[in-house]
Amino acid sequence: MDAIGIIGLTSLAVAGLTIAIGAIAPAMAQAKSITQALASIAQQPDEAGTISRTLFVGLAMIESLAIYCFVISIIVIFVNPFWNVVSGG
Amino acid sequence: MDITPDAHVLWSAGFIKINETMVYTWIVMVVLVVGSWLITRRVTSGTKIPRWQNLLETLVNILRNQIRDISEQPPDRYLPFLGSLFIFILFANIMAPIPFYHSPTGSLSLTAALALCVFFSVPVYGIWKRGPIAYFKAYMEPVFFMAPLHLISEVSRTLSLALRLFGNVMSEGVMVAILLSLVPIILPVVFEMLGLLLGSIQAYIFFVLATVYIGAATSGAH
């Protein structure tokens, strides 16, 4: 296999693995925080506004981890820095 | 496939390049400024107010209450900056179904600029509210050698602010583009609607995080 083939193969495999593995931990964390927030709202419905606002901020924080993985995989696929080396562009 | 509107250069002279991100940002700015001007031209304070004035009053009221709840301070000093951030990102995102319009928040340069605005506004508000000595003393809490860690956290949260907005909006665009090539009927519409919801939530999250950062700097709880 020539250099372009190796780079393409590893790029695609790594991009898929990045988003696959990188989505696991944020998914579990988000599930945990949502269940906890729902339990809290069920216990104290008066505080629903504060709880859901904090929940949204927390979800955004957690989600940014998955977004980092997505950005990395997009970079690897579309703007791979090693393409130009082998294709001479 | 283009993943960012930065790549489309519409006009260039020498090193000055006008790309799609800038043009769409200007369009959003024109919509916001002209819309606000048209609405506030005929502001009344009677019992029967125009419906567009009602819309703007509701929006400003919600933003003021949110800022007051989150930062636990009077909101008027923070409303111009934070409210502008929210309304700009909200309109940039929910104008996405308009044909030939690409949301400028799907470009890393614009989101980085917004995040840098937040980054620099935090010390400005902090020093204005508490004075430079008290503000910089907060970096030395609990002990002085924690200062580099505080600085790293400031930089990394700015980076994540920019990347979060960019990643969400850009992933929405990429998803719709891929779906259009697979299932060109009906399903992309559903995802566009999901994109409207996500865009509003991202605008709200950006606003809340900026409020939290500024509120922490002005109240002394880093």
Interface residues (C-beta under 8 A of the other chain):
Chain A: G49 T50 R53 F56 V57 A60 M61 E63 S64 I67 Y68 F70 V71 I74 F78 V79
Chain B: M1 I3 Q66 D69 I70 S160 L163 R164 F166 G167 N168 M170 S171 V174 I201 Q202 Y204 I205 V208 L209 V212
